[in-house]
Amino acid sequence: MCPNEKEKSNVRQILLSSYNSLLAPKVKQECLDAPIVAPKEIINGNHTIRDCNNFSVWFIQFSILLQRNLKERKHEMFNYLRVFQVIAASLLAGFMWWHSNYHDIQDNLGLLFFISIFWGVFSSSNAVFTFPQERAIFIKERASGMYTLSSYFMARITGDLPMEFVLPTLFLTIVYWMTGLKPELPHFLLTLMVVLSYVLVSQGLGLVLGALIMDAKQASTVVTVTMLAFILTGGYYVHKVPHLMSWIKYVSTTFYSYRLLIHVQYGEGNRISSLLNCTTSDYYRSSCKFVDEDIRGQIHPLISVGALLIMFVGYRLLAYFALRHIRG
């Protein structure tokens, strides 16, 4: 016969009392004496975390969660379909812009904007599923006191960083040397830094929308619409954005990354303007127009870097606070 609720409560109280009087002091002492070496059982007890609420326990939780995250994410990030998608897109872009002429500003700007579109959508669309897919497990483990929210969150975003860098680096290595971008190593490395920064910011956008909405389908729809707005106001398709919509470009991840990519290739536009002889010849009239509208007189690159840095930190802080309000 199954025990009634009163008997269950009595048994629980006896076990709890025995734990607090006999085991808890020993576990606490082990945590303090050996902060680096941590058996997996340390994070499995609800009261263990309460008794060893210090940095060493936090670091133990972080380390174990980080290992778990790396094991889970490497299969997801590097599955053959995703790798094929990136390689196929890079080869397609490489052949479409095969050794394009440096003077063909319109073509090269199109390539730079394509890179912005691809990695903005790719990164945010993948990141938006992170927290909705883990919601059930996250709520269950948090309710049992297995770890703190900060250790879980830091392990998640830290574990994603190295894996988020691999595919963009592979993509740009293929595209850059197949196309007509500046064939110089410093410019390649600067372009890579911009792309990787943009990937992290776009990932943060996906994380915060996923954490706020916590429904995979709805979050995917919202991130698609958001990226569409960012792309349209990014500065390539429309130069004279209506005042009602112009504010969007100042919160657009695409706008700032596209500006930086242009600056890496063309600087202030003086050299390309001189090469095209824009002041004395009408032959390159359309190209000179692109120089004036897309290269000259743009915001300072430090402003773009600062904006991306604020977004990188801000999106992750918003995601963290959104997770704090999740209830089962």
Secondary structure by P-SEA (a helix, b strand, c coil): ccccaaaaaaaaaaaaaaaaaccaaaaaaaaaaccccccccccccaaaaaaaccaaaaaaaaaaaaaaaaaaaaaaaccaaaaaaaaaaaaaaaaaaccccccaaaaaaaaaaaaaaaaaaaaaaaaccccccaaaaaaaaaaaccccaaaaaaaaaaaaaaaaaaaaaaaaaaaaaaccccccaaaaaaaaaaaaaaaaaaaaaaaaaaaacccaaaaaaaaaaaaaaaaaacccccccccccccccccccaaaaaaaaaaaaccccaaaaaaaacccccccaaaaaaaaaccccccccaaaaaaaaaaaaaaaaaaaaaaaaaccc
